[in-house]
């Protein structure tokens, strides 16, 4: 019943944790201090 929701919660948590430490600007639009400008 809540299997899909659980997996979604895990992915969301992982994404949020990877956003602030991700060196890739394509992962999230909240990376204005990215050393690599978007083409």
Chimera marker file (.cmm) of the C-alpha trace (Angstrom):
<marker_set name="trace">
<marker id="1" x="0.000" y="0.000" z="0.000" r="1" g="1" b="0" radius="0.5"/>
<marker id="2" x="2.745" y="2.426" z="0.995" r="1" g="1" b="0" radius="0.5"/>
<marker id="3" x="5.588" y="0.723" z="-0.831" r="1" g="1" b="0" radius="0.5"/>
<marker id="4" x="5.790" y="3.269" z="-3.640" r="1" g="1" b="0" radius="0.5"/>
<marker id="5" x="5.534" y="6.148" z="-1.213" r="1" g="1" b="0" radius="0.5"/>
<marker id="6" x="8.371" y="4.762" z="0.889" r="1" g="1" b="0" radius="0.5"/>
<marker id="7" x="10.663" y="4.501" z="-2.120" r="1" g="1" b="0" radius="0.5"/>
<marker id="8" x="9.672" y="8.002" z="-3.186" r="1" g="1" b="0" radius="0.5"/>
<marker id="9" x="10.489" y="9.343" z="0.267" r="1" g="1" b="0" radius="0.5"/>
<marker id="10" x="13.910" y="7.704" z="0.127" r="1" g="1" b="0" radius="0.5"/>
<marker id="11" x="14.640" y="9.147" z="-3.329" r="1" g="1" b="0" radius="0.5"/>
<marker id="12" x="13.456" y="12.584" z="-2.226" r="1" g="1" b="0" radius="0.5"/>
<marker id="13" x="15.683" y="12.453" z="0.852" r="1" g="1" b="0" radius="0.5"/>
<marker id="14" x="18.635" y="11.361" z="-1.261" r="1" g="1" b="0" radius="0.5"/>
<marker id="15" x="17.977" y="14.095" z="-3.818" r="1" g="1" b="0" radius="0.5"/>
<marker id="16" x="17.760" y="16.804" z="-1.159" r="1" g="1" b="0" radius="0.5"/>
<marker id="17" x="20.992" y="15.527" z="0.378" r="1" g="1" b="0" radius="0.5"/>
<marker id="18" x="22.726" y="15.500" z="-3.001" r="1" g="1" b="0" radius="0.5"/>
<marker id="19" x="21.517" y="18.932" z="-4.098" r="1" g="1" b="0" radius="0.5"/>
<marker id="20" x="23.712" y="21.020" z="-1.761" r="1" g="1" b="0" radius="0.5"/>
<marker id="21" x="26.768" y="18.787" z="-2.331" r="1" g="1" b="0" radius="0.5"/>
<marker id="22" x="26.302" y="18.084" z="-6.029" r="1" g="1" b="0" radius="0.5"/>
<marker id="23" x="28.920" y="19.586" z="-8.359" r="1" g="1" b="0" radius="0.5"/>
<marker id="24" x="26.564" y="19.118" z="-11.293" r="1" g="1" b="0" radius="0.5"/>
<marker id="25" x="24.316" y="22.085" z="-12.202" r="1" g="1" b="0" radius="0.5"/>
<marker id="26" x="22.009" y="19.698" z="-14.110" r="1" g="1" b="0" radius="0.5"/>
<marker id="27" x="21.039" y="17.928" z="-10.866" r="1" g="1" b="0" radius="0.5"/>
<marker id="28" x="19.180" y="20.975" z="-9.549" r="1" g="1" b="0" radius="0.5"/>
<marker id="29" x="18.569" y="24.625" z="-10.462" r="1" g="1" b="0" radius="0.5"/>
<marker id="30" x="19.583" y="25.681" z="-6.927" r="1" g="1" b="0" radius="0.5"/>
<marker id="31" x="23.321" y="25.625" z="-7.706" r="1" g="1" b="0" radius="0.5"/>
<marker id="32" x="24.233" y="29.247" z="-8.560" r="1" g="1" b="0" radius="0.5"/>
<marker id="33" x="27.782" y="28.739" z="-7.234" r="1" g="1" b="0" radius="0.5"/>
<marker id="34" x="28.521" y="26.013" z="-9.775" r="1" g="1" b="0" radius="0.5"/>
<marker id="35" x="32.065" y="26.191" z="-11.199" r="1" g="1" b="0" radius="0.5"/>
<marker id="36" x="30.707" y="24.943" z="-14.522" r="1" g="1" b="0" radius="0.5"/>
<marker id="37" x="28.300" y="27.320" z="-16.332" r="1" g="1" b="0" radius="0.5"/>
<marker id="38" x="25.305" y="25.798" z="-18.099" r="1" g="1" b="0" radius="0.5"/>
<marker id="39" x="25.785" y="25.892" z="-21.897" r="1" g="1" b="0" radius="0.5"/>
<link id1="1" id2="2" r="1" g="1" b="0" radius="0.2"/>
<link id1="2" id2="3" r="1" g="1" b="0" radius="0.2"/>
<link id1="3" id2="4" r="1" g="1" b="0" radius="0.2"/>
<link id1="4" id2="5" r="1" g="1" b="0" radius="0.2"/>
<link id1="5" id2="6" r="1" g="1" b="0" radius="0.2"/>
<link id1="6" id2="7" r="1" g="1" b="0" radius="0.2"/>
<link id1="7" id2="8" r="1" g="1" b="0" radius="0.2"/>
<link id1="8" id2="9" r="1" g="1" b="0" radius="0.2"/>
<link id1="9" id2="10" r="1" g="1" b="0" radius="0.2"/>
<link id1="10" id2="11" r="1" g="1" b="0" radius="0.2"/>
<link id1="11" id2="12" r="1" g="1" b="0" radius="0.2"/>
<link id1="12" id2="13" r="1" g="1" b="0" radius="0.2"/>
<link id1="13" id2="14" r="1" g="1" b="0" radius="0.2"/>
<link id1="14" id2="15" r="1" g="1" b="0" radius="0.2"/>
<link id1="15" id2="16" r="1" g="1" b="0" radius="0.2"/>
<link id1="16" id2="17" r="1" g="1" b="0" radius="0.2"/>
<link id1="17" id2="18" r="1" g="1" b="0" radius="0.2"/>
<link id1="18" id2="19" r="1" g="1" b="0" radius="0.2"/>
<link id1="19" id2="20" r="1" g="1" b="0" radius="0.2"/>
<link id1="20" id2="21" r="1" g="1" b="0" radius="0.2"/>
<link id1="21" id2="22" r="1" g="1" b="0" radius="0.2"/>
<link id1="22" id2="23" r="1" g="1" b="0" radius="0.2"/>
<link id1="23" id2="24" r="1" g="1" b="0" radius="0.2"/>
<link id1="24" id2="25" r="1" g="1" b="0" radius="0.2"/>
<link id1="25" id2="26" r="1" g="1" b="0" radius="0.2"/>
<link id1="26" id2="27" r="1" g="1" b="0" radius="0.2"/>
<link id1="27" id2="28" r="1" g="1" b="0" radius="0.2"/>
<link id1="28" id2="29" r="1" g="1" b="0" radius="0.2"/>
<link id1="29" id2="30" r="1" g="1" b="0" radius="0.2"/>
<link id1="30" id2="31" r="1" g="1" b="0" radius="0.2"/>
<link id1="31" id2="32" r="1" g="1" b="0" radius="0.2"/>
<link id1="32" id2="33" r="1" g="1" b="0" radius="0.2"/>
<link id1="33" id2="34" r="1" g="1" b="0" radius="0.2"/>
<link id1="34" id2="35" r="1" g="1" b="0" radius="0.2"/>
<link id1="35" id2="36" r="1" g="1" b="0" radius="0.2"/>
<link id1="36" id2="37" r="1" g="1" b="0" radius="0.2"/>
<link id1="37" id2="38" r="1" g="1" b="0" radius="0.2"/>
<link id1="38" id2="39" r="1" g="1" b="0" radius="0.2"/>
</marker_set>
